[in-house]
Amino acid sequence: MSSKIVTVEEAEARLLELIGLAEQGEDIVITHQDQPKVKLVPIGQEPPKRVFGQHRGKIRMSPDFDDPLPDDFWLSGTP
């Protein structure tokens, strides 16, 4: 996905075109005095729904995960 950077003056002159580009998924960044100020994004883009359990079985935990750490870990003085 590309990012289009335009000045405030350019955005004023081409607003409808820029809205169309944003609706097609292009990032539109509007700058003022060479500093990015706003990002033009379409309304209604919802983040994808989370799927419960989609990574089931892909992550494993060591059987000793919650065992106490050895004393030399705490006494060594280094992380």
C-alpha positions as a Markdown table, in Angstrom:
| # | Residue | x | y | z |
|---|---|---|---|---|
| 1 | Met | 0.0 | 0.0 | 0.0 |
| 2 | Ser | 1.4 | 3.3 | -1.0 |
| 3 | Ser | 1.2 | 6.6 | 0.9 |
| 4 | Lys | 0.4 | 9.8 | -0.9 |
| 5 | Ile | 1.6 | 13.0 | 0.8 |
| 6 | Val | 0.0 | 16.3 | -0.2 |
| 7 | Thr | 0.0 | 19.8 | 1.2 |
| 8 | Val | -3.1 | 21.5 | 2.7 |
| 9 | Glu | -3.3 | 23.7 | -0.4 |
| 10 | Glu | -3.1 | 20.7 | -2.7 |
| 11 | Ala | -5.7 | 18.9 | -0.6 |
| 12 | Glu | -8.1 | 21.8 | -0.9 |
| 13 | Ala | -7.8 | 21.8 | -4.7 |
| 14 | Arg | -8.1 | 18.0 | -5.1 |
| 15 | Leu | -10.3 | 17.0 | -2.1 |
| 16 | Leu | -12.8 | 14.8 | -4.0 |
| 17 | Glu | -10.0 | 13.0 | -5.8 |
| 18 | Leu | -8.2 | 12.4 | -2.6 |
| 19 | Ile | -11.3 | 11.1 | -0.9 |
| 20 | Gly | -11.7 | 8.6 | -3.8 |
| 21 | Leu | -8.1 | 7.4 | -3.4 |
| 22 | Ala | -8.6 | 7.0 | 0.3 |
| 23 | Glu | -11.8 | 4.9 | -0.3 |
| 24 | Gln | -9.7 | 2.6 | -2.6 |
| 25 | Gly | -7.3 | 2.0 | 0.3 |
| 26 | Glu | -4.5 | 4.5 | -0.4 |
| 27 | Asp | -3.0 | 6.3 | 2.6 |
| 28 | Ile | -3.4 | 10.1 | 2.2 |
| 29 | Val | -1.3 | 12.2 | 4.5 |
| 30 | Ile | -1.9 | 16.0 | 4.6 |
| 31 | Thr | 1.0 | 18.2 | 5.6 |
| 32 | His | 1.3 | 21.8 | 6.7 |
| 33 | Gln | 4.6 | 23.6 | 6.8 |
| 34 | Asp | 6.4 | 20.4 | 5.9 |
| 35 | Gln | 5.0 | 18.6 | 8.9 |
| 36 | Pro | 2.4 | 15.7 | 8.6 |
| 37 | Lys | -0.8 | 16.8 | 10.3 |
| 38 | Val | -3.6 | 14.5 | 9.4 |
| 39 | Lys | -4.3 | 11.2 | 7.7 |
| 40 | Leu | -7.4 | 10.9 | 5.4 |
| 41 | Val | -9.2 | 7.6 | 6.0 |
| 42 | Pro | -12.6 | 6.4 | 4.9 |
| 43 | Ile | -15.3 | 6.0 | 7.6 |
| 44 | Gly | -16.6 | 2.5 | 8.2 |
| 45 | Gln | -13.4 | 0.5 | 7.9 |
| 46 | Glu | -13.7 | -1.8 | 10.9 |
| 47 | Pro | -10.7 | -3.9 | 12.1 |
| 48 | Pro | -11.0 | -7.6 | 11.3 |
| 49 | Lys | -13.0 | -9.6 | 13.8 |
| 50 | Arg | -10.9 | -11.6 | 16.2 |
| 51 | Val | -11.3 | -15.4 | 15.8 |
| 52 | Phe | -11.2 | -17.2 | 19.1 |
| 53 | Gly | -8.9 | -20.2 | 19.0 |
| 54 | Gln | -7.4 | -19.5 | 15.6 |
| 55 | His | -3.9 | -20.3 | 16.9 |
| 56 | Arg | -4.9 | -23.3 | 19.0 |
| 57 | Gly | -2.1 | -25.8 | 19.2 |
| 58 | Lys | 0.5 | -23.4 | 17.7 |
| 59 | Ile | 1.9 | -22.1 | 21.0 |
| 60 | Arg | 3.4 | -24.5 | 23.6 |
| 61 | Met | 4.5 | -23.8 | 27.1 |
| 62 | Ser | 7.3 | -25.6 | 28.8 |
| 63 | Pro | 6.2 | -27.8 | 31.7 |
| 64 | Asp | 8.6 | -25.9 | 34.1 |
| 65 | Phe | 7.3 | -22.5 | 33.0 |
| 66 | Asp | 6.1 | -21.5 | 36.5 |
| 67 | Asp | 8.8 | -23.2 | 38.5 |
| 68 | Pro | 10.9 | -20.9 | 40.8 |
| 69 | Leu | 14.0 | -19.6 | 39.2 |
| 70 | Pro | 17.3 | -20.9 | 40.6 |
| 71 | Asp | 19.1 | -18.8 | 43.4 |
| 72 | Asp | 22.1 | -18.1 | 41.1 |
| 73 | Phe | 19.7 | -16.2 | 38.8 |
| 74 | Trp | 18.7 | -13.8 | 41.6 |
| 75 | Leu | 22.2 | -13.5 | 43.0 |
| 76 | Ser | 24.2 | -13.0 | 39.8 |
| 77 | Gly | 23.4 | -9.3 | 39.5 |
| 78 | Thr | 22.8 | -9.5 | 35.8 |
| 79 | Pro | 19.5 | -9.9 | 34.0 |
